[in-house]
Amino acid sequence: MDAKKLGKKIKIARIEQDITQVQLAEAIETRQKSVSRYETGAALPSLETLEKLVRALNRPFSYFLDDCMS
């Protein structure tokens, strides 16, 4: 999985929802630093965290996986 592409999608979805990294972190029960690392591609979220992101950002699972599986 391409962490940078996934991170870009997370960031775009967060901005479109008009929420901060802190608000997203609270919604998915993690720290703001973790959200930042996901968005920059420095870290990949676990499957459990990705499921929380799907719900918090109101996107289908496929939104995050399309074009990231290379």
C-alpha positions in Angstrom: 0.0 0.0 0.0 1.3 3.4 -0.9 1.3 5.4 2.4 1.8 8.8 0.7 -1.3 8.3 -1.6 -3.4 7.1 1.3 -2.2 10.0 3.4 -3.2 12.5 0.7 -6.7 10.9 0.5 -7.1 11.1 4.3 -6.1 14.8 4.3 -8.4 15.7 1.4 -11.3 13.9 3.1 -10.6 15.6 6.4 -10.5 19.0 4.8 -13.7 18.4 2.8 -15.4 17.5 6.1 -14.0 20.8 7.5 -12.4 19.2 10.6 -9.0 19.6 12.2 -6.5 16.9 12.8 -7.3 17.2 16.5 -11.0 16.7 15.8 -10.3 13.7 13.6 -8.0 12.2 16.2 -10.7 12.5 18.8 -13.2 10.9 16.5 -11.0 7.9 15.8 -9.6 7.7 19.4 -6.0 8.5 18.7 -3.6 11.4 18.9 -3.2 14.3 16.6 0.4 13.3 15.9 -0.8 9.9 14.6 -3.3 11.7 12.2 -0.4 13.9 11.0 1.8 10.9 10.4 -1.0 9.2 8.4 -1.5 12.3 6.3 2.1 12.7 5.5 2.6 9.0 4.7 5.1 8.6 7.6 2.8 5.8 9.0 0.1 3.5 7.8 -3.1 3.2 9.9 -4.0 -0.3 11.1 -7.1 -1.9 9.5 -9.0 -1.1 12.7 -8.0 2.6 12.5 -8.8 2.7 8.7 -12.3 1.5 9.5 -12.6 4.3 12.1 -11.4 6.8 9.4 -14.0 5.5 7.0 -16.8 6.2 9.5 -15.4 9.5 10.7 -14.7 10.9 7.2 -18.0 9.6 5.7 -16.3 7.9 2.8 -16.6 4.4 1.4 -13.7 2.0 2.1 -12.8 1.9 -1.5 -12.2 5.7 -1.5 -9.1 5.1 0.6 -7.9 2.0 -1.2 -8.3 3.0 -4.9 -5.0 3.9 -6.4 -3.2 3.1 -3.1 -2.5 -0.5 -3.7 0.7 -0.3 -5.7 
